[in-house]
Amino acid sequence: MEKFIITIGREFGSGGLDVGRMLSDKLNVKCYDKELLSIAAKESGLCQEIFENHDEKPTNSFLYSLVMDTYSVSGYTSAPFLDMPLNHKVFLAQFETIKKLADKESCIIVGRCADYALAEHPNCLNVFIHADMDFRINHIIRTFDLSREKAADMIHKTDKKRASYYNYYSSKKWGDSRSYHLTLDSSQLGIAGCCDMILNYMDIQQKNRNK
């Protein structure tokens, strides 16, 4: 099979990362989630803590960016990059890391506007995983050992941050089916069912290309 990329956007608690990891095992390719942060930090010269603090979050306060901007930048030394607000530096570094990974290998990338970064990639499948609220709450309760109320609050706040981040940087709408090739309901299909649907979609794509 020719080199391919699968990007996975996901509602918090829908199991999108689990889908990515299962696909990773089935396709024998790497699944990148938070691993992207350490790679981008290394390549940009920015402290990894900065990436963790800005991970899939909308723009932070001006004061915070001003304070954190005292970190030196060794990898990206051009004037336009150095003059950017810190949150833009973090996004750009991840953006470039995603593109480099896609050029180097077949892989799965979870979140972080990867579908936008790879809009020009010739063999990229963009997926969004969603689920009903009960499924997501129960998933978060099991994962983080929280009360139902705290799990629901965590879902609301995390989704809001992800949507703001995606909408701001991509100029598209997070979770809108028109932004993706495939949107799947994990509360109906289950994690394995979502994987099967994605693999079937890839098979159909490949057959259409070979016609």
Sequence and secondary structure as in RCSB ss.txt:
>XXXX:A:sequence
MEKFIITIGREFGSGGLDVGRMLSDKLNVKCYDKELLSIAAKESGLCQEIFENHDEKPTNSFLYSLVMDTYSVSG
YTSAPFLDMPLNHKVFLAQFETIKKLADKESCIIVGRCADYALAEHPNCLNVFIHADMDFRINHIIRTFDLSREK
AADMIHKTDKKRASYYNYYSSKKWGDSRSYHLTLDSSQLGIAGCCDMILNYMDIQQKNRNK
>XXXX:A:secstr
    EEEEEE TTS HHHHHHHHHHHHT EEESTHHHHHHHHHH   HHHHHHHTT     HHHHHHHTTS  SS
  SHHHHTS HHHHHHHHHHHHHHHHHHH  EEEESTTHHHHTTT TTEEEEEEE  HHHHHHHHHHHH   HHH
HHHHHHHHHHHHHHHHHHHHSS TT GGGSSEEEEHHHHHHHHHHHHHHHHHHHHHHHHH 
